[in-house]
Amino acid sequence: MLNIEIHDETSQLESVILGIAESSGAERQSSNNPKSAFHRLKGTYPNEDDILLEIKSFEDALIANGVQVLRPTNIQDKNQIFTRDIGFVIDDSFIIANMKKENRKIETKGITHIISSFKTLIPPDDAFIEGGDIVLWKVIFL
């Protein structure tokens, strides 16, 4: 079991859920991300092989620096590259993101094998938040 205890994002990284690029399928063609849509239109969006190579190189660098790398389970034809968006940790709790884009919510299923042993929190339905919206800086709980 992985012990989580995050109070800031400037300390030594010990473990991370790193996204995957396998079988991102037609969902990649959606316009979830304006920058991705821009590059798709220009024809400069990387192909799956390039993304796989980039992610593998990143994983190798993390491991070489002593970081435990955890990976989602592949969900066929679903883009799972941006794992930071689907959840984040504060203190000893994993907060499952409540994303506005319905097509992204299924991505959480790809990490249930990782977060199943954590204390998890789920925001209310009317509170939209993604992991990329959060930056922790010396969180202190009294």
KAPEGI-V884302 format. One record per pair of residues at least 24 apart in sequence whose C-alpha atoms are under 10 Angstrom apart, sorted by the first residue. I is the first residue (numbers start at 1). J is the second residue. Records with the same first field share a line. If there is no record, write none. Layout:
I = J / J
//
This chain:
1 = 114 / 115 / 116 / 117 / 118
2 = 68 / 114 / 115 / 117 / 118
3 = 92 / 117 / 118
4 = 89 / 90 / 91 / 92 / 93 / 94 / 118 / 119
5 = 89 / 90 / 91 / 92 / 93 / 94
6 = 88 / 89 / 90 / 91 / 92 / 93 / 94 / 136 / 137 / 138 / 139
7 = 89 / 90 / 91 / 92 / 136 / 137 / 138 / 139 / 140 / 141
8 = 89 / 90 / 91 / 135 / 136 / 137 / 138 / 139 / 140
9 = 134 / 135 / 136 / 137 / 138 / 139
10 = 135 / 136 / 137 / 138
11 = 137 / 138
12 = 66 / 67
13 = 62 / 65 / 66 / 67 / 68
14 = 62 / 63 / 65 / 66 / 67 / 68 / 69
15 = 62 / 63 / 66 / 67 / 68 / 69 / 70
16 = 59 / 62 / 67 / 68 / 69 / 70 / 71 / 83 / 84
17 = 68 / 69 / 70 / 71 / 72 / 82 / 83 / 84 / 87 / 88 / 111 / 114
18 = 55 / 56 / 58 / 59 / 62 / 68 / 69 / 70 / 71 / 72 / 80 / 81 / 82 / 83 / 84
19 = 55 / 59 / 69 / 70 / 71 / 72 / 73 / 74 / 79 / 80 / 81 / 82 / 83 / 84 / 110 / 111
20 = 51 / 52 / 55 / 56 / 71 / 72 / 73 / 74 / 75 / 78 / 79 / 80 / 81 / 82 / 83
21 = 47 / 48 / 49 / 50 / 51 / 52 / 53 / 54 / 55 / 56 / 74 / 77 / 78 / 79 / 80 / 81 / 82
22 = 48 / 49 / 51 / 52 / 74 / 75 / 76 / 77 / 78 / 79 / 80 / 81
23 = 48 / 74 / 75 / 76 / 77 / 78 / 79 / 80
24 = 48 / 74 / 75 / 76 / 77 / 78 / 79 / 80 / 81
25 = 76 / 77 / 78 / 79
26 = 77 / 78 / 79
27 = 77 / 78 / 79 / 103 / 104
28 = 77 / 78 / 79 / 80
29 = 79
30 = 79 / 103
32 = 101 / 103 / 104
51 = 81
52 = 81
55 = 81
70 = 111 / 114
71 = 110 / 111 / 113 / 114
72 = 107 / 108 / 109 / 110 / 111 / 112 / 113 / 114
73 = 107 / 108 / 109 / 110 / 111 / 112 / 113 / 114
74 = 107 / 109 / 110 / 111
75 = 106 / 107 / 108 / 109 / 110
78 = 103 / 104 / 106 / 107 / 110
79 = 103 / 104 / 107
80 = 104 / 106 / 107 / 108 / 110
81 = 107
82 = 107 / 131 / 132
83 = 107 / 108 / 110 / 111 / 130 / 131 / 132
84 = 130 / 131 / 132 / 133 / 134
85 = 129 / 130 / 131 / 132 / 133 / 134
86 = 111 / 129 / 130 / 131 / 132
87 = 111 / 115 / 120 / 121 / 122 / 129 / 130 / 131 / 132 / 134
88 = 120 / 130 / 131 / 132 / 133 / 134 / 135
89 = 118 / 119 / 120 / 121 / 131 / 134 / 136
90 = 134 / 135 / 136 / 139
91 = 136 / 139 / 140 / 141
92 = 118 / 119 / 120
93 = 118 / 119 / 120 / 121
94 = 118 / 119 / 120 / 121 / 122
95 = 119 / 120 / 121 / 122 / 123 / 129 / 130 / 131
96 = 120 / 121 / 122 / 123 / 129 / 130 / 131
97 = 121 / 122 / 123 / 127 / 128 / 129 / 130 / 131 / 132 / 133
98 = 122 / 123 / 124 / 125 / 126 / 127 / 128 / 129 / 130 / 131
99 = 125 / 127 / 128 / 129 / 130 / 131
100 = 125 / 126 / 127 / 128 / 129 / 130
101 = 128
//
